[in-house]
């Protein structure tokens, strides 16, 4: 049986204290920086958007930023698919140039 890849196992916050990502106010901007070098930032953000997670910094976006994105793009049914396709297109363009 082939196992499905679990992005959470590769998350940077899994090896450090993730409580710092569940802060309020201006401290969220500081918490975002922790996510910027995470290898699974896209998967984390897609999960938070698809699951409508309200609290904490996920994928480098604050609660407020995620709410604004969801309001701006109400027709998106799968953020995982949309963000995955966008990432693939980005890397395909980067290697073809």
C-alpha positions as CSV (number, residue, x, y, z in Angstrom):
1,X,0.0,0.0,0.0
2,X,1.4,3.4,-1.0
3,X,1.1,6.1,1.7
4,X,-0.1,9.6,0.9
5,X,2.4,12.4,1.6
6,X,1.6,14.3,4.7
7,X,2.7,17.9,4.4
8,X,2.3,18.5,8.1
9,X,5.3,16.2,8.8
10,X,7.5,18.6,6.8
11,X,6.2,21.8,8.4
12,X,8.7,24.1,10.0
13,X,6.4,24.7,13.0
14,X,6.4,21.0,13.7
15,X,9.9,21.2,15.0
16,X,9.5,24.5,16.9
17,X,7.0,25.9,19.3
18,X,4.0,26.6,17.1
19,X,2.2,28.5,19.9
20,X,4.0,31.6,18.6
21,X,1.8,31.4,15.5
22,X,-1.4,31.8,17.5
23,X,-1.0,35.3,18.7
24,X,-3.2,38.4,18.3
25,X,-2.8,41.9,16.8
26,X,0.5,43.2,15.6
27,X,2.3,40.2,16.9
28,X,0.8,38.2,13.9
29,X,2.9,40.2,11.5
30,X,6.0,39.0,13.3
31,X,4.8,35.4,13.4
32,X,4.3,35.5,9.6
33,X,8.0,35.8,9.1
34,X,8.5,32.3,10.6
35,X,6.4,30.8,7.8
36,X,8.3,32.5,4.9
37,X,11.0,29.8,4.7
38,X,8.7,26.8,5.4
39,X,8.9,24.2,2.6
40,X,5.1,23.5,2.9
41,X,3.9,27.0,3.1
42,X,1.5,26.6,0.1
43,X,0.0,23.4,1.5
44,X,-0.5,25.0,4.9
45,X,-2.2,28.0,3.5
46,X,-4.4,25.9,1.2
47,X,-5.5,23.8,4.2
48,X,-6.3,26.9,6.3
49,X,-8.4,28.4,3.5
50,X,-10.2,25.2,2.5
51,X,-11.0,24.4,6.2
52,X,-11.9,28.0,7.0
53,X,-9.5,28.1,9.9
54,X,-10.2,31.3,11.8
55,X,-7.3,31.6,14.2
56,X,-3.5,31.8,13.9
57,X,-1.0,32.4,11.2
58,X,-1.2,29.7,8.5
59,X,1.0,29.6,5.4
60,X,2.3,33.0,6.2
61,X,-1.1,34.7,6.2
62,X,-2.8,36.3,9.2
63,X,-6.4,35.8,10.1
64,X,-7.3,39.1,8.6
65,X,-5.4,38.4,5.3
66,X,-7.1,35.0,4.9
67,X,-10.6,36.5,5.5
68,X,-9.9,39.2,2.9
69,X,-8.8,36.5,0.4
70,X,-11.8,34.4,1.0
71,X,-14.1,37.4,0.5
72,X,-12.3,38.4,-2.7
73,X,-12.5,34.9,-4.2
74,X,-15.8,33.4,-3.1
75,X,-16.0,31.1,-6.1
76,X,-12.9,29.1,-5.2
77,X,-13.9,25.6,-4.2
78,X,-10.5,24.1,-3.7
79,X,-7.6,26.3,-2.6
80,X,-5.4,23.3,-2.5
81,X,-5.9,22.7,-6.2
82,X,-5.8,26.4,-7.1
83,X,-2.6,27.1,-5.2
84,X,-1.0,23.8,-6.3
85,X,-1.7,24.7,-10.0
86,X,-0.3,28.2,-9.5
87,X,2.9,26.9,-8.0
88,X,3.3,24.4,-10.8
89,X,2.8,27.0,-13.4
90,X,5.3,29.3,-11.6
91,X,8.0,26.7,-11.5
92,X,7.3,25.6,-15.1
93,X,7.7,29.2,-16.3
94,X,10.9,29.6,-14.2
95,X,12.6,26.6,-15.9
96,X,11.5,27.4,-19.4
97,X,13.1,30.8,-19.5
